[in-house]
Each structure stands twice: as C-alpha cells, then as structure tokens.
Amino acid sequence: MTGDMNTTFEVLVIALSCLLGIFLILSIIVVILILRLVTALRQIVAKGEQLVDSAEAISETFRRNAGAVSIVRVLMNIIGNKSNTKHRKD
C-alpha cells in the first residue's frame, strides 16, 4: 500500500512539474509577445505624434499667412480694377 502511494505521488509530482514547465514556457512566450506589441504601439504613437505636430505646424503656417494672402488679394483686386479702368478710358 505504501509503495502504491509513493508511485501515485511520484506520478502526480511529475505531471505537475510538466504542467508547471509548460505554463512557464507559455508565460515567457506571452511576455515576449506583449513586449513586441508594446514596442509596436510605441512606434505607432510616435508616428501619430509626428503627424499631429506636422498638422499643427501646417495649420499655424496657414493661420500666419492668411492675413498676408488676403492683403495680396485685395492689392491684386485694386490693381486689376485700376487696369480695367485704364482700358475702359482708352
């Protein structure tokens, strides 16, 4: 009877050791995959930040140049109107 119990315990210890080893290997694989995912997400976030910074710079440029463009349009309209007026007089 004692021999049977020792054999049963040995089988249980071996089975649990195998399951623990499998769990450990799977855990290591999952951690590696999560680290790769985090690295990829960081790269995506960095590219997104660059895109947002670029869009902000473009919109700031448009904002700064909007006044100058409107002044140039007014001047072009005035010049166009003056030249049209001169042609009509001739």
Secondary structure, 3 states (H helix, E strand, C coil): CHHHHHHHHHHHHHHHHHHHHHHHHHHHHHHHHHHHHHHHHHHHHHHHHHHHHHHHHHHHHHHHHHHHHHHHHHHHHHHHHHHHHHHHHC
